[in-house]
Amino acid sequence: MPVQANWFNDINRQVRSIGAAKPVTAEPLTAAELADYPTSYHFERVIVPSHQTPLFVLQAGLEHRDTVVLIHGLGELASKDWLTVIPALAKQYHVVAIDLPGFGLSQGAVFTYSPKEYAKVIDWVISHYRHPNAQVHLVGHSMGAAISLYYASQYPGKIEQLVLVDAAGILDRTAYLKQISKRDIANSELPQGLRRVLARVDNFADKILEKTGTGLDPTKWLSRNESIRNITIGEQTNTNAALALMEQNFSVLNYQQMPTTQLIWGADDQVAPLRTAEALLHVLPTAQLKVIAGAGHVPMKSHQHIFNQMLLTGLASTSPSNAKALARDQHSENSSQRIGKCYQDSQQYFSGHYDQLFIEDCKLVFIDNVDVNQLTMSDSIVTIKSSHIGVQQKKMKITRSTISATDTDFLGEINSTRSRFDLAGVTFWGESPVFISQESTRLVLSLVRIHTPTHVIRLGGSYVLAAESLENVL
């Protein structure tokens, strides 16, 4: 065990002298349990008061004042996922890594392993293990990133900075299933005619998934019956935690009081696709995104050096500004006279400023970084990303079409007829109602906001509209 710095020993004595309670020690750790960990680190297994359950705690870099708390994701490795990261962090920070209850060396009480319950554990860890007057940086990976996001939103002012690494479980479950099942048709070398057919096939598959999102879901019943849940899957840690993660609606949380946030993502992540990061970027006011090319879901292992450099650089930054969020608040009608058209085409791209876009019977349309005053669409399949669509006091007509939009603002009123929308990180701006279905419209919403002059609504989930407004069914 390393010798602690003198100043830290002095502070410890002062804290104990005013009656601070030491954590209750759980079953001692064995040499076999610690075989994979460096012997220079400090280890203990204590009882968390909130759940009376064992908690494995690892500490390194005790001589440093500011604290970095590491929260792992699903899987058997738990805190071992961070072993390639801790040595770099411990040169500058006091590092605290835990095995969440139910994982790794924290086996014990069975309860619902939800972000809400795990946030209570994290709050106790931060309160107990942070150095006095230290800044605390919370870093989470995968499920741990989702839990950390929940903690930061529900415990404002407790941490200086939040770092989310390939956060899983943020998007609505239907949106997530659609995303991981998609084929990269646009970048394939298939003939245009075949790409058009495959786009129709994928569109049909999406319809089936969307219908499951609004139907009977037995997992929701299981989640509402905690005693039955604990009997059936309570001790199956990964299943318990994964189910609880899916049931947490991250779309309705308030992210306006969040600390400085860094997003680090693997470009090729198939577990938590990059779309999740782009949607989060839309709702987190101070977030910045860094993408690691060629990395998957666990970039700290596949690209250790690049990841550690990104993490250390992010932790050293103070208050980054989200330029896109500032631009969103100041946006007004653009003065472009440009008109874009797509008619019976199988693949077309739009970017830049337009006055109007007309899209009719086009099956692979990509609207990327577009600012357009008027959009009219029929019988088409369109993907929108990082764009401003429409202007105040005007209507957009969408007929028999499918739209997937990410990190995008819609201004004015959308009129939809027999269309389908998959929206992630999207804000509607305008007078209520901002979205009207004329006939049979399906929506899958993740991290969606409605801003009117009188109110703000945060929403997520799957909706089926007849002839009614979106606000009317909320």
N, C-alpha and C positions, 0 to 999 in steps of 0.2 A: 504494500500500500504506500503511495507516495506521501512524502512529508508535506503538510499543508503550509502555505505561506503564513508568516507571523501575523500579518494584519488580519488574515482570515481567522486564525486561532483567537485573536483578541476579540473579534466581533462575535465569534461563537460563544465565548465566555460571557460577553455582555448580554447576549440574547438569553442564555440559560439563566443568568442572574436575575432577569425580570420575569422568570417563570414560564418561558416558552417550553411547551411540551415536546419531548422527543417522540418520534413515531414508535409505535409498538412493533417489535421485531417479530417476524413470522418464522416459519421453519428455516433453519440455517441452510445456506447454500453449500453444496458439496463440490469437491474438486472436479467430479465428472460433469456437473452442470456448467461449470465455468471453463471447461477445457478449450473452448473455441475463442475465449476472450483473452486479450493481453493481460498479463498479471499486474501491470503497472496501474490499471484502472481501479477505482473504488467501487465495490459492489455491496448491495444489501437487499434483503427481501423484507418488506415492512407491510403492515396492515393499513389499508386505506380506510379512514373512518367513515366515509360516505357510504360504503358498501360492505365494510367489514370483510374485505377480501385481500389476499396476498398481492403484493406488487413488487416486481423486480425493478431495481433502480441502479443504473450504471452512471458513474460520474468520472469525468476526466477534465484536465485543465483547471483544477480547483484553485490554482493561484491567480486566475484571471477574474476580473470583477463581473463583466457582463455575461449573461447566461443565454445559451442556446438550448432549447428543449426540442428533442427529436421524437416524432410520433410515427410509428411504422404502419404498414398496411396489412392486408390479409396475407395468410400464409404461415408456414411453420417456423420461419426464421425469426420473426418478430424483430427485436432490436439488433439482431445480427445483420439485418439489411443495411445498417449504418456503419458497419465496421470499416468500410473503405472510405468513409467520410470523416469519422471521428478524429483520426490522427491530424488531419489538416485543420479541423476546427479547433482542436485542443491547443494548438500553438498560439491562438489568439483569444479563445473564449473558454468560459466554464461550460462544459457540455453535460447535459442531463439526458439520458436515453432510458426509456422504460419499455417493458413488455406490458401491453395493455392487459387488463384482467381477462383471463381465459386463454391467453396466448403465451407461448414460450415458457418462461419460468414464473409466470403469474397465474398458475392454476389455482382455482378455489371456488368461491361462491358463483352460483349460476343466476344470472339476471338477464334482462334484455340488453344486449350489447349494442346499444343505439348511440348515435352522436350525442344525444342529450345526456345519457348516463355517463358516457366516456368523458364528456366535457367537465362533469363534476370531478372526475379523477384528475384530469389535467389541471383544473383550478387548484386542487389540493397540492399537486406536485409543484406547481409554480409558486404557490404561497409558501411552501415549506422549504424548497431547495434553492430558490433564488438567493443570491447574495444581497445583503442590505443595500438599498439605493441603486441596485443594478438595473440596467435595461435588460428586458427579456425578449428574445427572438424565438418565435414558435415556427418550427419547420415540420411539415407533414408530407408523407408520400402516399399516394393512392387513397385507400380508405382513410389513412391517417391524415391526409390533406383535407378530405371532406370533414372529418371530425374537427380539425384545426380551424377550418373555415367557420363551422358552426360555433366553436368556442369563441372566436374573435367577434362574431356578430352578437352573441348573447352575453358576453362578459366584456363590455367596452372599457377601454382604459387599462386593461390588465397587461397588455403586451405592447412593446414598442414597434415590432415589425412581424409580419406574417409572410412565410414562404410556402407556396403550394407547389408540390412536385407531382405532375401527372395525376391530378385529383380525379378520383373515380366516384361514380354515383351521383353526380351533380345534375345531369340532364334527366328529364322525364324518362321513365323506363322504356316507353314506346319509342321515343326519339333515339335512345341509346341502341335498342335492338335494330332499328332501321339503319343506323349509322354503321354498325359493325357488319351488317349483312350486305352493304353496298359493294358493287363492282366498280372498278375504275374504268368505266367505258370511255370517257372523254380522252384519256391518255393511251388508249389501246390502239393497235394498228389494224383493227378490223375495218372492213368497208363501211362507208357511211350508212348504207341501207341496213346492214346487220346491226350497227350501233343503234339505229332508230328502233329496230325490233326489240333489242335487249332493253332499251330504255322503257318501252311499253311493258315488258315482262317485269322489270324491277318496280315499275309504278304499280302494277297489279299486286305484287308481293307486299308493297308498302300498305296498300289498302287493307289487306288481311291483317297485318300487324296493328294498324290503327283501330280496327274493329275489336281486337282483343284488348286494347287499352281502355275501351269504354264498356266492356262486358264484365261478367262475373269473375272476380279474382280471388281464389281461395287463400292466397298468401295474405291478403288484407284481413280476411276473417281471422287467420291465425295470429296476426299481429295484434288484433284487438282483444284476444283472449290469452293474457299473459301466462296464466297457470297452465293451460294446455300447451302453449308454446314452449314453456320451460320443460315440461314433461317430455315432449316429442323431440325437440331439437336443441334444448337448452345447453347440453354438454357438447354438441357439435359446433364448436366455436366459430369456424369459418361460415357455416350456414346461418347460425344465429346472428352474427355480425353483418353478413352480407344482406340478409333479409331486412334487418333493422335499417341498414343504410338505404336500401331501395325505398323503404317506407317514409324516409325523411324527405319532406318537400323543401328543397333548398331554394326554390323559386320565391317563396313567400317571406324569406328572411329580409331584414333591413340591413343593407350594406353601406348606408351613408355615413356611419360612424366608425368605419373600419380603419385599422392602422395602415401604415405604408405596406404595400403588398407586392411581392415578387412572384411571378409565375415562371417555373422552369419546366419545359415539356420536351419529350421525345417526339421528333417529327413523324416517326412511323409507329407511334403508339396505337395498337389495335384494341387495347383494353379500355383506355380513356382517350378516345380520339382527340386530335388537336382542336376539333370544333368546340370541345368543352372549354378549353383555354380561351378561345376567341369569344365565346359567350360570356365567360367570367370577366374578360377585359371590358365588356360593355357595361357591366353593373358595378364594378369595383372602381371607385373614383380615382384612386391613386395607384392603380396596378400597372405594372410593366411586365411584358412577356419576353422571355428568352427561349428560343427553340434550338435544340441540339439536333443537327442533321444526322440522319442515319440511326438515331437512337430509338428504342422502343419504350416499354412501360417502366423499365428500371434503369434510367440513364446513369445513376451513380455507380452501377456495376459495369455496364457496357462501355461507358465513356467516362471513366473515373476522373481523369485529369481535367477534362473540359468541364464536367459537372462541378467539381470542387472549386475551380476558378470562378465559374458563374456564381456559385453559392457565396463564396467569400466576397466577391465584388458586390453582390446584391446586399449582403449583410452590412457592408461598409457604407452603402448609400444612405442618404438621410431622408429626403422627402421628394421622391420623383413625382412629376405631374403627369396626368393622363391627358395629353394634348387633344385626343379625340373626344374626351368627355367635355373639355372646355369648348371645343368647336361645336359640339352638339347643342350646348346651351345657347350659343350665339348664332345658330344657323338661320339663314333667311333664303328666300327664293333666288336662284341663280339667274344670270342674265343671258345664258346661252341660247342661241337660236337653232342649235343643232337638233336634228330629228333622226332617230334611229329606228330601223324597221327590220323585222324578221318575218318571212312568210314561207311556210312549208319547207323549212330547212331542218337538217338533222343535227347541226352543231353551229353555234354562233356565240361570239364573245362581245360584251360591251364594257367599256370603261371610260371614265372621264365625265364631262358635263354635257347634259342634254336638256333641251326644253321638253321633248316628248319621246317616248319609246312606244312603238306599236309592235306587239308580238302575237302572231296568229299561226296556229298549227305548226309550232316548232317544238321539237322533242328534247333537245339538249342545249338550252340557253344558259349562259353564265353571265351574270351581272356583278362585276367586281369593282369596288371603289368607284361607284357611280353616284352622281348627284343629278337627279332628274326631277323636273317639275310635274310631269304628268306621265302615268303608266297605264296602258290599256293592254289587256291580255285575254286571249281566248284559246282553248284547245291546245295548251302548251305545257311543257314541263320545264321549270325555271329554277335555277339556284342563284340566290342573291347573297352577297357577302360584303360587309363593311361599306354600306351605302346609305344615302339619304334619298328616300322615295316620296315624292309628292310635295305639296305646299299646303299651308293652312287655307281653309275655306273652299277647297276643291275636292272633288270626288274621283276615285280611281275605280275602274270597272274590271273585275276579274271573273271570267266565265269559263267553266269546265276545264280548269287548269290546276296544276299542282305546283306549289311554291315551297321551297326550302330556303329559309333566310336566317343568317347568322350575323350578329354584331351590326344590326341595321336599324335605322329610324324610319318609321312611316308617319308622314304628316298629312293632315286632312282626314278624309273619310274613305274607307275601303268598302265597296259594294261587291259582295261575292255571290255567285250563283253556281251551285253544284261544283264547288272547288275544294281543294284540300291544302292545308297550310301546316308546315312543320317549322316552328319559329323558336330560335334559341338565342338569347341575348338580344331581344328586340324591344323597342319602345314605340308606342303609339302616342303621337302628340296631336291635340286638337280639342274641339268642342265635342262633348258627349252627344251621341254615340260615335265612337271612332271606327267601329267595325260592324257592318250590317250584313247579315246573310239574307239574301232574297229567297234562296231555296237550297236545302241540303248541303251544308258546309261542315267539314270536319277540321278540327284544329288540334295539334299536339304542341303544347307550349312549355318552354323551359326558360326560366329567368326572364319573363316577359313583364313589362311595365306599361301601364296606361296613365298618361299624364294629361289631365284636363285643367282648366283654370281653377277648378274647385276641389279636386282631389287627385290622389295618386293611388293606383291599385297595383299590387304585386301578385302575380298569378303564375301557375304552372299546372300541368295535367292535360288530360284529353277531354275534348268537348265536341258534341254534335249539336249543330244549330239547324233549326228549320227556318221559318221566316221570322227572324228576330235578331236583336243586336247581341253582341258578345257580353256587354255589360248587363243585359237583362237576365242572363243565365248564371251570373256569378252569385 
